[in-house]
Amino acid sequence: MEAQLEQIREQQKETWNKFSPGWRKWDDFTMNWLKPMGDEIIRVLQLRSTDVVLDIAAGTGEPGLSIAKIVKDGLVVITDLAEGMLEVARDNAAKRGIRNYETVACDVCELPFSDNTFDAISCRMGFMFFPDMQLAAQEMQRVLKPGGRIAAAVWGTPDQNPWVTMIMGTISKHMQLPAPPPGAPGMFRCGSPGVLAEIFRQAGLVNVAEQELTGKLKAGSRDNYWTFMNEVAAPVVTAMSKADSNTQAKIRSEVMELVDQKYPDHQAAIDFGARVVCGQKPQA
């Protein structure tokens, strides 16, 4: 891997480890919000009870732990770059009495598994952050058995996701945020139709299909939304940490106003849009 990509990977590992306590605190809330994308991944993977499944960039354990309940006679290997996130995953598995799983801290671009190991691979909200998405897809294809399926969920376009654009747009108005280099890892890197599907095809997958999902981040109140974003969303926390107290107060006030304007019922059920893309490794 190129030195620049390795640097990105190490920064990501440090960030996710740092934010793992916040993800632990908000885990039930976040997992409920992201469940539709996990459910769609599970549906298109067409799992069997004996399958051995790889869940990549699983964070606190989903959808891998839900998959483990389905592949009762099989195994799920749950991976993430950050060991701190996998600690939460192991605690979640213990609470739910799930034992047919393993956790492995590793980089998707250098998977520590033999060729043709897994019957299926899942990846929810990870692809757009991989330093080299094509290499990641090729590694997934390598460790997948012939005929096996891969399914991944990614965020849609910025206009579909005011839950993040409202707050980041407001921050950008008040602060000079450095522009990321073209093609850098980011929330909406796979948002346009066909982007991830083409990566899958380039990796040699066939029967590639794509579906759009929409829904709501049900925060319950604008205060809850603000707190959640400031404890879990790394770009928000990073930017806000560089603002003085007056600027922070202005940003918060304007975000609250935006939420009230767009969602006047005071429930802060804020729109999101995502894509689920699946593909299959050709039969040998």
C-alpha positions as CSV (number, residue, x, y, z in Angstrom):
1,M,0.0,0.0,0.0
2,E,1.2,3.5,-0.8
3,A,2.6,5.6,2.0
4,Q,-0.1,8.2,1.7
5,L,-2.8,5.5,2.0
6,E,-1.1,3.9,4.9
7,Q,-1.1,7.3,6.6
8,I,-4.9,7.7,6.0
9,R,-5.4,4.2,7.5
10,E,-3.4,4.9,10.6
11,Q,-5.3,8.2,11.1
12,Q,-8.6,6.4,10.7
13,K,-7.6,3.7,13.2
14,E,-6.7,6.4,15.7
15,T,-10.0,8.2,15.2
16,W,-12.2,5.2,15.5
17,N,-10.4,4.0,18.6
18,K,-10.8,7.5,20.1
19,F,-14.6,7.5,19.3
20,S,-15.3,4.0,20.4
21,P,-16.6,5.2,23.9
22,G,-19.1,7.5,22.1
23,W,-20.3,4.7,19.9
24,R,-20.7,2.5,23.0
25,K,-22.9,5.1,24.6
26,W,-25.1,5.6,21.5
27,D,-24.9,2.0,20.3
28,D,-28.6,1.1,20.7
29,F,-29.7,4.4,19.1
30,T,-27.2,4.1,16.2
31,M,-28.0,0.4,15.5
32,N,-31.7,1.1,15.4
33,W,-31.1,3.9,12.9
34,L,-28.8,1.8,10.7
35,K,-30.9,-1.4,10.9
36,P,-32.7,-1.0,7.5
37,M,-29.4,-1.0,5.7
38,G,-28.3,-4.1,7.7
39,D,-31.6,-5.8,6.9
40,E,-31.2,-5.2,3.2
41,I,-27.7,-6.5,3.2
42,I,-28.9,-9.7,5.0
43,R,-31.8,-10.1,2.5
44,V,-29.6,-9.9,-0.6
45,L,-26.9,-12.2,0.8
46,Q,-29.4,-15.1,0.8
47,L,-27.7,-16.7,3.8
48,R,-27.8,-20.4,4.8
49,S,-27.5,-21.7,8.3
50,T,-24.1,-23.3,7.6
51,D,-22.5,-20.2,6.0
52,V,-19.1,-18.8,7.1
53,V,-19.5,-15.0,6.8
54,L,-17.1,-12.1,6.9
55,D,-18.4,-8.7,8.2
56,I,-16.0,-5.9,7.3
57,A,-15.8,-2.6,9.1
58,A,-18.4,-3.9,11.5
59,G,-17.6,-1.4,14.3
60,T,-19.7,-2.4,17.3
61,G,-20.7,-5.6,15.6
62,E,-23.5,-5.1,13.1
63,P,-24.7,-6.5,10.9
64,G,-22.4,-9.4,11.8
65,L,-24.1,-10.3,15.1
66,S,-27.5,-10.3,13.4
67,I,-26.1,-12.5,10.7
68,A,-24.7,-14.9,13.4
69,K,-28.2,-15.5,14.6
70,I,-29.1,-16.7,11.0
71,V,-26.0,-18.8,10.3
72,K,-26.6,-20.8,13.5
73,D,-24.5,-23.7,12.3
74,G,-21.9,-21.5,10.7
75,L,-19.6,-18.7,11.8
76,V,-19.2,-14.9,11.4
77,V,-15.8,-13.2,11.4
78,I,-16.3,-9.6,12.5
79,T,-13.5,-7.2,11.5
80,D,-12.7,-3.6,12.0
81,L,-9.6,-1.4,11.9
82,A,-10.2,-0.3,15.5
83,E,-9.8,-2.7,18.4
84,G,-11.8,-0.3,20.6
85,M,-14.8,-0.8,18.4
86,L,-14.4,-4.6,18.5
87,E,-14.4,-4.5,22.3
88,V,-17.9,-3.1,22.1
89,A,-18.9,-5.8,19.6
90,R,-17.7,-8.6,21.9
91,D,-19.7,-7.1,24.8
92,N,-22.8,-6.9,22.6
93,A,-22.3,-10.5,21.6
94,A,-22.0,-11.6,25.2
95,K,-25.2,-9.7,26.1
96,R,-27.1,-11.5,23.4
97,G,-25.6,-14.9,24.0
98,I,-24.0,-15.1,20.6
99,R,-21.0,-17.5,20.4
100,N,-20.6,-18.4,16.7
101,Y,-18.4,-15.4,15.9
102,E,-14.8,-14.2,16.0
103,T,-13.3,-10.7,16.0
104,V,-10.2,-9.7,14.0
105,A,-8.7,-6.3,13.9
106,C,-7.4,-5.8,10.4
107,D,-7.3,-3.6,7.3
108,V,-9.7,-4.5,4.5
109,C,-6.9,-3.8,1.9
110,E,-4.8,-6.6,3.5
111,L,-7.2,-9.2,4.7
112,P,-5.5,-11.9,6.7
113,F,-7.5,-14.8,5.2
114,S,-6.9,-17.4,2.6
115,D,-8.4,-17.3,-0.9
116,N,-12.0,-18.7,-1.2
117,T,-12.7,-18.7,2.6
118,F,-16.1,-17.1,3.0
119,D,-19.6,-17.9,1.7
120,A,-20.7,-14.3,2.0
121,I,-19.3,-10.9,2.9
122,S,-21.1,-7.9,4.4
123,C,-20.0,-4.3,4.8
124,R,-22.3,-1.6,6.2
125,M,-21.1,2.0,5.9
126,G,-17.5,1.2,5.5
127,F,-16.6,1.4,1.8
128,M,-16.5,5.2,1.4
129,F,-13.9,5.4,4.1
130,F,-11.5,2.8,2.6
131,P,-8.3,4.5,1.4
132,D,-8.3,2.3,-1.7
133,M,-11.8,1.2,-2.5
134,Q,-10.8,-0.9,-5.6
135,L,-8.1,-2.8,-3.7
136,A,-10.7,-3.4,-0.9
137,A,-13.2,-4.8,-3.4
138,Q,-10.5,-7.1,-4.9
139,E,-9.5,-8.3,-1.5
140,M,-13.1,-9.1,-0.6
141,Q,-13.4,-10.9,-4.0
142,R,-10.2,-12.9,-3.3
143,V,-11.4,-14.3,0.1
144,L,-14.9,-15.0,-1.2
145,K,-15.8,-18.6,-2.3
146,P,-16.9,-19.0,-6.0
147,G,-20.6,-18.3,-6.2
148,G,-20.5,-16.3,-2.9
149,R,-22.1,-12.9,-2.5
150,I,-20.9,-9.5,-1.3
151,A,-23.3,-6.8,-0.1
152,A,-22.3,-3.3,1.0
153,A,-24.3,-0.3,2.2
154,V,-23.0,3.3,1.6
155,W,-24.5,6.8,2.2
156,G,-26.3,8.4,-0.8
157,T,-25.8,11.9,-2.1
158,P,-25.5,15.0,0.2
159,D,-29.0,16.3,-0.6
160,Q,-30.4,13.0,0.6
161,N,-28.6,13.3,4.0
162,P,-29.5,16.5,5.8
163,W,-28.7,14.7,9.1
164,V,-25.1,15.4,8.4
165,T,-25.1,18.2,5.8
166,M,-27.2,20.6,8.0
167,I,-24.5,20.6,10.7
168,M,-21.4,20.4,8.5
169,G,-22.8,23.1,6.2
170,T,-23.3,25.4,9.2
171,I,-19.8,24.7,10.5
172,S,-18.4,25.5,7.0
173,K,-20.1,28.8,7.0
174,H,-18.3,29.9,10.2
175,M,-15.0,28.1,9.8
176,Q,-12.4,27.6,7.1
177,L,-12.3,23.8,6.8
178,P,-9.5,22.4,4.6
179,A,-10.9,20.9,1.4
180,P,-10.2,17.2,1.1
181,P,-8.2,16.1,-1.9
182,P,-10.2,14.7,-4.8
183,G,-11.1,11.1,-4.2
184,A,-10.2,11.2,-0.5
185,P,-12.2,9.0,1.9
186,G,-15.5,10.7,2.9
187,M,-19.1,10.3,3.7
188,F,-20.5,10.8,0.1
189,R,-17.7,9.3,-1.9
190,C,-19.9,6.4,-3.1
191,G,-23.2,8.4,-3.0
192,S,-23.9,8.7,-6.8
193,P,-25.7,5.9,-8.5
194,G,-23.4,3.3,-10.0
195,V,-20.1,4.3,-8.3
196,L,-19.8,1.3,-6.0
197,A,-21.5,-1.0,-8.6
198,E,-18.7,-0.2,-11.0
199,I,-16.0,-0.9,-8.4
200,F,-17.6,-4.3,-7.8
201,R,-17.6,-5.0,-11.5
202,Q,-14.0,-4.0,-11.9
203,A,-13.2,-6.4,-9.0
204,G,-14.6,-9.2,-11.1
205,L,-18.0,-9.6,-9.5
206,V,-21.1,-10.4,-11.6
207,N,-24.9,-10.1,-11.1
208,V,-24.2,-6.7,-9.6
209,A,-27.4,-4.9,-8.4
210,E,-28.1,-1.7,-6.6
211,Q,-31.0,-0.4,-4.4
212,E,-31.7,2.9,-2.9
213,L,-33.0,3.1,0.7
214,T,-34.4,6.2,2.4
215,G,-35.5,6.8,6.0
216,K,-35.2,9.0,9.1
217,L,-32.7,9.5,11.8
218,K,-35.2,9.6,14.7
219,A,-33.4,11.8,17.2
220,G,-36.5,12.6,19.3
221,S,-35.4,16.2,19.9
222,R,-33.0,18.7,18.4
223,D,-31.0,18.6,21.6
224,N,-30.6,14.9,21.3
225,Y,-29.6,15.2,17.7
226,W,-27.0,17.9,18.6
227,T,-25.5,15.8,21.4
228,F,-25.4,12.6,19.3
229,M,-23.6,14.3,16.4
230,N,-21.1,15.9,18.8
231,E,-20.2,12.6,20.4
232,V,-20.2,10.2,17.5
233,A,-19.6,12.1,14.2
234,A,-15.8,12.5,13.9
235,P,-15.9,15.4,11.3
236,V,-18.2,17.4,13.6
237,V,-16.2,16.8,16.7
238,T,-12.9,17.6,15.0
239,A,-14.2,20.9,13.5
240,M,-16.0,22.0,16.6
241,S,-12.9,21.4,18.7
242,K,-11.1,24.1,16.6
243,A,-13.8,26.7,17.1
244,D,-13.9,29.2,20.0
245,S,-16.8,29.2,22.4
246,N,-18.6,32.1,20.6
247,T,-18.4,30.3,17.2
248,Q,-19.5,27.1,18.8
249,A,-22.6,28.8,20.3
250,K,-23.4,30.4,16.9
251,I,-23.1,27.1,15.1
252,R,-25.3,25.3,17.6
253,S,-28.0,28.1,17.5
254,E,-28.1,28.0,13.7
255,V,-28.3,24.2,13.5
256,M,-31.2,24.3,16.0
257,E,-32.9,26.8,13.9
258,L,-32.4,24.8,10.7
259,V,-33.8,21.6,12.4
260,D,-36.9,23.5,13.5
261,Q,-37.4,25.0,10.0
262,K,-37.0,21.7,8.2
263,Y,-38.7,19.5,10.9
264,P,-41.3,21.7,12.7
265,D,-42.8,18.8,14.7
266,H,-39.8,19.1,17.1
267,Q,-39.2,15.3,16.9
268,A,-36.0,15.8,14.8
269,A,-36.7,12.8,12.6
270,I,-34.1,13.8,10.0
271,D,-33.9,12.3,6.5
272,F,-31.2,10.0,5.3
273,G,-30.6,8.2,2.0
274,A,-28.3,5.2,1.4
275,R,-27.5,2.6,-1.3
276,V,-27.0,-1.1,-1.0
277,V,-25.0,-2.8,-3.7
278,C,-24.5,-6.5,-4.1
279,G,-22.5,-8.7,-6.4
280,Q,-21.5,-12.4,-6.8
281,K,-18.1,-14.1,-7.4
282,P,-18.3,-16.1,-10.6
283,Q,-18.5,-19.9,-10.2
284,A,-15.2,-21.6,-10.7
